[in-house]
Amino acid sequence: MLYNSTQNAGEVVSAAQAIAQGISKDGGLFVPQEFPHYDTATLEALLKEDYKGRAKKVFSDFLTDFTAEEINDCVEKAYTEQKFNGSNPAPITYCKNGGKELNILELWHGPTCAFKDMALQILPHLLTKSLKKTNDGKTAVILVATSGDTGKAALEGFKDVENTKIIVFYPVDGVSPMQKHQMNTQEGNNVTVCAIEGNFDDAQTGVKKIFTTQSVNEKLGENNMLFSSANSINWGRLLPQIVYYISAYCDMVNAGKIKLGDKINVVVPTGNFGNILASYYANIMGLPINKFICASNSNNVLTDFIKTGVYDKNRHFYTTISPSMDILVSSNLERLLYKLTGNSDTTVREWMNALKTDGKYEVSDEVKAVIKDKFYGGCCDDVQTKATINKLFTEDNYLCDTHTAVAVNVYEQYLAETGDNTPAVIASTASPYKFSKAVLEAVAPNEELPSTEFEMVDRLNAVSNVEVPAPLAGLKNKTARFSDVTASQKMEGYVLSSLGIE
Ligand SMILES: *Cc1c(COP(=O)(O)O)cnc(C)c1O
């Protein structure tokens, strides 16, 4: 299977090249030229497999330049019981919500307690193997822009991985105290963490610019290094996410919640559009999905886009209690548009250029029609998010984080509007303890808040009786290693100096 750039169909690479490079030289994203097809018999065979078995099947169909042993090795190392606290890294909790069943796909049992671990525990293995195939002997410099969860998950995945260095940038006021503490205490000899003065989009734009600046790339080349990306623009990030939708479907069949062949809806709290795109790709492969319900917080650029076909990032940026979704430029939407335009690199390039110059673009009527048919966009603000956390906790004794709550809220709006009773899988993307303050305010609204982050964790634990995940509890007595803050215009210099190659 070969891959090409969304902005230049003539740029054709292998899976290993796509993963090693992260982003295409023209600034486009790598996409598979075709998708494998999973019919009912294929899905039936997967029912008997565990998560790792399902992952191996999906990886082998997309990474055709990897051997079976290589794929086996990557999967076995990534999804261990120890790292994911059990044999199924992505279990479903079946929860009754006012008589309506919510199938909550918990994607946060990994080492950093957010769904990013599902991909970032395996990406380093895929990447080091890809580098051996394509750029033997070079050190990969992983640049990450994070709204909180990717940064920590990437640091944890790449720490002390041979032939890699990782530099993470996060918006100084745009992550939760727990997220900041997770990153600043990171161990490992190949890691650097730096805050930037600006928001996530500034960080992401800065990173993308460094990736495509020729002089910087030349300097790395002279020093036997090359850039790669652990953001969801990297195909090696997206592919592992397809697996858990297929696996969740199989688990629901095995649990008797649906029959093989039945359609499901998926509800995804969305930021950069990677998670929901993975479900769309699973559907292209044959997974029966009826609707993709795209949930946003007050940064509702995607809600408007799905309703109108106009993507317009010229709007106020809100800092919310679901910070991992505080994003106005959803990078992976580009991959959806490429698919929906019938793989038109010229159209995608035109729209992406308009986004760069005017901050907006409008898609064609044909694309609008498909989006309207398959997607539903909805949003809610912080007050509604907290009300949903409270309702789910008091009525169902289920404690969810702020991002998951946005998804549940938007799903309720969807139900009220459509009455569609197709069984729905709700992607739960983080442990509530990553956002203890907001979650505590939601479940105990009349209490005075304790003053420190870890006191809030303890208080939330006492109120909810929900266990604190060991990786978060273990951070309590750690001191920070990193405290740098830089202007977003100075990221390039920061990268070169931390690599020692100014
Ligand atoms: C990253 C993240 C999201 C958004 O996912 P995308 O793939 O960027 O759309 C939602 N919730 C949490 C907790 C996250 O970390």
The ligand as an SDF file (V2000), in Angstrom:
LIG
                    3D

 15 15  0  0  0  0  0  0  0  0999 V2000
   -6.7160   15.2620   21.9710 C   0  0  0  0  0  0  0  0  0  0  0  0
   -7.9590   15.1670   22.7660 C   0  0  0  0  0  0  0  0  0  0  0  0
   -9.2150   15.3610   22.1800 C   0  0  0  0  0  0  0  0  0  0  0  0
   -9.3710   15.7460   20.7340 C   0  0  0  0  0  0  0  0  0  0  0  0
   -9.0200   14.7080   19.8590 O   0  0  0  0  0  0  0  0  0  0  0  0
   -8.6900   15.0210   18.3220 P   0  0  0  0  0  0  0  0  0  0  0  0
   -8.2270   13.7290   17.7690 O   0  0  0  0  0  0  0  0  0  0  0  0
   -7.6260   16.0660   18.3360 O   0  0  0  0  0  0  0  0  0  0  0  0
   -9.9560   15.5120   17.7080 O   0  0  0  0  0  0  0  0  0  0  0  0
  -10.3380   15.1860   22.9740 C   0  0  0  0  0  0  0  0  0  0  0  0
  -10.2290   14.8750   24.2870 N   0  0  0  0  0  0  0  0  0  0  0  0
   -9.0370   14.7010   24.8830 C   0  0  0  0  0  0  0  0  0  0  0  0
   -8.9920   14.3940   26.3330 C   0  0  0  0  0  0  0  0  0  0  0  0
   -7.8650   14.8310   24.1550 C   0  0  0  0  0  0  0  0  0  0  0  0
   -6.6870   14.6430   24.7560 O   0  0  0  0  0  0  0  0  0  0  0  0
  1  2  1  0
  2  3  1  0
  2 14  2  0
  3  4  1  0
  3 10  2  0
  4  5  1  0
  5  6  1  0
  6  7  2  0
  6  8  1  0
  6  9  1  0
 10 11  1  0
 11 12  2  0
 12 13  1  0
 12 14  1  0
 14 15  1  0
M  END
$$$$
